[in-house]
Amino acid sequence: MRKNLLLVPFLLLLLSCLCLPGGIRQEPAAPTPSPTPTASATSAPPSPLPPPPIEWADRTVFRAGWRQSQWSALETLPPLTIYNLSLSLAEDMQHAAGIEEIDYTNNEETALDSVWLALFPEILGGEIEIGAVRVDGAAVTPERAVGMLRIPLAPPLETGDARLLYIEFAVTVPTRGGQYYYGIFGYNQGVLSLAHAYPTVLVYDQDGWNNGLPDTDGDPLFSDAAFYHVTVDAPADQVLVASGVEIERRQTGSRQTVRYACGPARDFYLAASSNFRVVSETSDGITINSYYPADAQAAIARSALETARQSLAIFGDLFAPYPYTEFDIVPISTSAGGVEYPGLTAINLSFSYTNDPFLEEVVAHEVGHQWFYNLVGNDTQDEPYLDESLTQYNTCLYYAQRYGPASGEACLTSLQSYWDSASSPGLPIGLAVNDYSSRDYIAIVYGKGAFFFDALRQRLGEEAYRSLMQDYSQVFSWRIGYTPDFQALAEQHCHCDLDDLFERWVYP
């Protein structure tokens, strides 16, 4: 039991998906369209394999990754974007080439004359080159901007209609450790972390296309839920850890080809290393895989696995059942404590496997994001509190549920210390990432934000608050929740006006 460690000031800062050990944030460099190459000029991306043909409307393949009790929800979802993605990894693990087909349905109330995609590799310190681009088989000329790609649609795509996009691309992976955006996209210490490696469709909402460059103090990805068919061609000695579940594998000589089905999900993530080992356990229909470096203690990986098992059960009871059949924990070379992805968490390789207490906190926090980030989406740039502040508070609920109310109170009390570190503790929690300084983003969103949800819980009462969070998880499953939505739902559950609470804590 680790509950007494929560009394250490600033300890929970390491729960942040975007904070550094010791609570000191790292300033990312400005995005550039042409980063300095990080591998030898003789290293070339491999030739990508064409994505295998799929039945676009068939969702049965995704049942392998969904608990059987959730299959009915899988079939009743509205049309979502579908990615058919093929990735080939070079032997040096610093280059990759890909081909993606994207079945994009216009679920908006207006016709769209283009689709915007993010090119995250160059936002995250690497490179991406775009080759052929086609729409419904016809070649088109896209528009490029730093980190962005606009694909024109002619004629415009009407509401309810779909187009098939085709994009060839090649990426260069940086090898600068945590020097750029915490190293979530990079190859370091023999570990590949391939976050957001493919052109990713952006969100269209009441503000239009969300095509501004993300402030990398916060989570860069804001995405709709989608389905992913992914084929990975990689060196055979690499242990692959990915979102979704493996549905097919074959090996030819020194290469392996693995197919994954993932979704609905906000993203597809892949990590790889020849140095990974794993301990696994199946509990309540969920297989938990805890990967660890070969030179680390398996006992620590088992401790991480147990934290994940407890967290999945606790949050599943508090909010909604965890939908997937698998959850993975994978160590990467990152300067963050941990980073959430659908169906898994990537955690800090350097300190997590030498300091067990930190590992519990990070894993519990990141498991919580499976509900608020993945199941229920939010605008991570404009309203980061709706996943980060909420997940920070839910981590305290984890400690209360697992170790008793005193542990939960100690968790919340410890957050006061770095709320107090803000330049202006009165700053509201509902600002956009770029409206905070780096330090204030941590102090307010990860510190003060948790106290808002505690205040809301006290205002509603235990029963109504729990009912609210279960309702929020259900109503906005695989959708995006915004502050007005959340407030309106909360007011339904308390039969009261909460303007004063939201104006005091959330709104500027």
N, C-alpha and C positions, 0 to 999 in steps of 0.2 A: 504494500500500500504506500502511495506516494503523497498522500494528501497534505502532510505537514510542509512539504516543500513549496506548496503554493503560498506560504507566508513570506517567501523571499521577495523583496521588492523587485519589480520589473521582470520577474521570471516569466510571466505569461506573455511578455512581448515576443517571446520566441514562438508563440502560437501563430503569430501573424504569418500569412502566406507570403508576405512581401517584406519581412523585417529580418535584420541581421542578428546574429548572436551578440548579446550585450546591448541591443536596442539602438545601435547606430545605423542609420540608413545610409545606403550607398547611392550617390548621385549618378544616374545613368548619363551617358553622353547623348548629344542630340542625334536623332536619326540621320543617316546619310544614305543617298542612293547608291554609293559606290564604296563600301567599306574596304579596308585593306585586306587582300586575300590572306587567309590564315593557313593555307596548305601549299605544298610545292606546286609549281606551275605544271609539272608533269602529271599531276593527279587529275584524272578526268572522270566526270560522272559516268557510271555505267549506263548502258542502253536500257531504258525502262521496258518492262514487259507490258504489252497492251492489257488493259483490265479485262478479265474474263467476262463473257456475256452473262447478264443476270436478268431475272424476271423482276422488272421494276416495281410492279404492284404487289409482289409476293412478300409478305412479312413473316412467313412461317420460319424462315431461316434465323430470324432474330429470337425465336422462342428458346433456342439453346442458351441464350444469355439472360433470359428472364425467368424468374421463379414462376412455376406453373400457376400459382394463385393470382398472378398478375397478367396472364395471357389475354384475358378478356379486354383489359385496358389497352393492350397493345393493338388489338384489332379495331378498336373504336376510335383511335386517334385520327384527326383530320389529315389531309395530305401534307406531308412534310418534305423538305428538301432531302434528296437522296444523293449521296456521293458514292461513286464507283471508282475507287482510287487504287492505283498501282505504284509502289515505291521500290526502287532498286538502290541498295546501299553499296558503295564502293568498298574495296578491301581496306582502304585506309580509314573508313568510317567517318570521313570528313566531307564526303560528297555523296549526293543522292540525286537521282533523276526520277521523274514521275509523270504519269499521265492520269488525268482525272476526267471523268464524265460526271456532270452534275444535272440531275433532273430537278429543275427549279420550278415550283408552282407559285404563282402570284396569289397570295392569300390576303392582299391588301384591297382596299375599297376603291382604288384608282388604277388605271392602266400604267404600266411601267415602260419607259423607253430605253432602259438600260438596267444592268445589274452591276453593282459594285462589290468588289472582293478585296480583302486585305491581303497584302503580301508580307506576312509577318517576318520571314527570315531577314529581310533588310531592315525591319523595325527593330529586331532583336540582335543586331550586330553581325549578321551573316550576309549572304548574297542570294539572289534568286534571279534566274533568267527565264523569260517566257518565250516559248516557241510558238507552234501553231495554235490558233484559237479558232474554234468553229461554233456556230449556233445552228442546231438542227442540220448538221452536216455541211453547212455553207461557211466558207472562210470569211472571217471578219477581221477588221483592224481595231484592236482595243486601244484605249488611251491609258498611258502610264503616268503616274505621279509617284512621289516618294511613298513607298509602302502601300500603294493602292493600284487597282486595275479596274477600269470601267469598260464593260462589254456592252456595245450598243445592241438594241433589239429593234428590228424593223420588219414588220410593223410592230408597234408597241404590244406588250404582253397584257392581255385583258385579264380582269379578275377571274380567278378560277382556272385559267389556262396555264399550260406548262411549256417550257422550252428545254431542250437538251444542250447543255454547254460542254465543250470539249477544250481542254487546256493541256499543253505539254509544258513541262518546266524542269529546271535543274537548280539545285541549291548547293551552296558551300556553307559548311558548318563552322562557326568560329571555335577557336581553342584558347580563349582568354579567361577561362575560369569564370569567376563571378564578376568580372570587370564590366560586363554589360548585362543589364537586366537580370542580375542574379544567376546567370549561367543556365537558365532553363532551356535555352537553345544552344547546345554546344557539345563538344567532345573533349572531355577532360578526365584525367586519372583513369583512363581506360573505359570510361562510361559515356555512351551517347545518350543525350537527352534531346529528343526530336519533338519539341513543342511547336505546334502551329506551323508545321513545315510546308503545308500545301496552301494554294490560294483558297481563301475562306470567304464564303458569302457573308456579307455584312447584314445588319438588321435594318429593315425599313419600318419606321413607325410614324407617330404623329409629327415628328420633326423631319420626316423624309429619310434619306439614306444617312446612316451614322458613319460617314466616311471621313471624319477628321482623324488626324494622327492621335493615337492614345497617349495620355500622359503616363509615362512608365513608372511613376510612383505607385500607380494602382494596377489592377489587373488589366492587361491589354485587350483581352478577348471579351466582346459582347456579341453573343450569337443566339440565333434561334436553335431550338432542338432539331436534330436531323438524324437520318439513318446513314450508316457507313458500312459499305462493303470495301474491305481493304485487303490487298494482296501485297505482301512484303517479300522481296527477294534480297537475301543477305548472306554474308559468309556463314558457313555451317557451324563455326565454333562460337558464334554469338548466341547468348541466351536472350531471347526477345521477351519483353514485357509490354503489353499493350492494353489500351481500352478495349472493352468487348471481350469476346471469347474466341478461342481458336476453333475453326470448323474444318480445317483441312491442312495437312502438312506433307511435304515430300522433300527428299534430298537427292541432289544429283551432283556427285563429286564433292567439290568443296563449297557448294552453294545449297541453301535451303530456301524453300518457298512456303510461306505460311499465309493462310487466308483467315481473316477475322470478320466477324459480324458484330457491329456495335450500334446500339441505338434503341430508342431515341436517346440522344446525348448532345451535349453542347460542343463536343470537340472529339477529335481522335488523337491520342498521344501514344508515342512509342519510345521506350528506352531499351538499350542493349549493352551487353558487356560479356566478354568471355570469362569474367571473374565472378559472376553471380552464382550463389548457391541459394537454396530455397527450403523453407519449412512450410508445411501446409496443413490445414484442418478444415473440415466441413462441419458447419453448425447451422441448424435451422434452414437447410437448403442453400446455404451460401458457402462457397469454397473460398477461404482466405489464404492467400499466398504471400508470405513474408520473405522477400529476397534480402540477401546480405552479402557483403564482400567475403571472399574465401578466407581472408585472414582475420575476420571478425568472429565473435563468439555466437554460435547458433542460439545460445540461451537468450541473448538480447533480441534476436529476431523473433523468438517465441514470445517474448514479453510484448513486442510490438503487435504480434498476431493477437495476443489476448486482449490488448487494448482495443484493437479494431473489432474483435468479436463483441466485447462489452459495449462499445460505442454503437455498433450497428443495431444491437438489441435495444439499447436505451433510446436512441433516436427513432428507431422504428416504432417503438411504443409511444413516444411523445408526439410524433408527427405523422408519419405514414410508413407503411412497410417498405423496406429497401427493395427495389424492383429487380435487381440483377442477381445472377447466380454466382457472381465472382467479385472479389475485392482484392486488389493487389497493393502491396507496399514495396516501393523500390527506392534504393539509395542512388542519388545522383550527386555530381559535383556542383553544388549550388551554395550561394551565400545566404539564401533564405533558410528559414527554419523548415518549411515544407511548402509544397505547391499542390493544389487540388486539380485533378482531372477526372473525367467520368470513369467511375469504377475503380479508381486507384488514387494513391497519393505518392508523389515523389518527395523524398525527404533528404536532409543534409547528410551527405556521406561522411564529412569530416568530423562532426561532433556527435551525431545521433547514435553511432554504434560504439562510442566510447563513454557515453553519458546517458545511462538508462532513464533517469527522470525526465530529461528533456524529450526523449523519444516518446514517452507516454503523452505528454502535453501536445506535441506536434501531431501525433497520429489521431488523438481524440478530436482536435480542432479540424484537421483535414477530413476526417470521416464526416464531420458535421456538414461540410460543404456538399456532400452528396445530396442533401436536401435543399440547401439554399445556395445556389449557383447552378447545380445540375438539374435536379427535379423542378424546382421553381427558379426560373431565370430572373435576372434583374439587369438594369443598366449599370454595369460595373464602373463606368467612367463618371456618369452623372449622379448616380445614387449608390455609391459603394457601401453605404451603411446597411443596405437591405440584405447584403450577404455577409459582409465582414463583421459589422457590429453584432448582427444577429447570431452569427456563428461563434463569435467571441463569448457572447452571453450563454449560448447553448453549451459551450465547453464547460462553463461553470455548472450548468445543470448536469452535465456528465459526472462531474466530481460529486455533486450532491446526491445523485442517484446511486453512484457506485460506492461512495464512502460515507455518506451521511450529510445532513444539512449543514453541519459546521464546516465541512470541507468546501461546500458550495459557497458559503458566506466568505470563507477565507480567500477563495478564488476571486470573488467579486471585489473584496476589499483591496486585494493586491493591485487591481486595475486603477484604483484611485491615484496611485503614485505617478503613473505617467499621464493620466488626465491632467494632473497638476503641473506637468512639465510643458504643457502647451503655452505658446506665447500669449494666447488669450483664451483662458479656459471657458469663456462664455461663447466661443464659436459654436454655431449649430452643427449638428452631425449630418445634416442633409445636403451639404455642399458637394459640388463636383470635385474630383481629384485635383484638377488644376487650380482650384480655388484655395487649396491649402499649401503651405510650405511642406517640405518633406517631413519635418519633425511634427508639425501640427496634424498632418494626415494620420500618422501613427497615434499621436496623443488623443485626438478627437475621435477618429473612426474606430480605433481598436480599444481606446480607453473609455472615453465619455459615452460612446455609442452603446456599450453594454448596459450602462445605467439607465438609458432610455427604455430599453426592453424590460428592465426590472421595474421601472416606474409604471410602465404599461401593465405589467403583470399584477402589480399591487392595486392599480386602479380598477382593473377588471375583476380581480379575484382569481384564485387558483383554477377553479373549474372553468370559468369563462375564457381565461387565457389559454388554457390547454385546448379547449374546443376551438378557439380562434386559430391556433397554430395548425391544428389538424385540418381545419377547413381551408386555411390558406394553402396548405400543402396539396390538398385535393383539387380545389377550384383552379389553381394556377399550375397544376402539374403539366410540365412540358410547354408551358406558356411563359410569358414575362409579366412580372408584377411590378407596378410602379407605386410610388407613395400614395397617391389618391386612392388606388385600389386597396392598398393595405389599410389605410385609415377607414375607408368606408366599410370594409369587412369587420374591422375592430369595433366600429360603432354599432354594427348589427348585433355583435355578440354582447355588448354591454348595454344596449338600448339607451345610449347616451351620446352626448356631443363631446368629441375629443379634441376640438379645435385648440383649446388652451394648452393641452399636453403637447400636441404636435408643433404649435407655434413656439412653445418654450424650448423644446428640444431639437426639432428637426428643421423647420423652415427658416430661411435667412431673415 
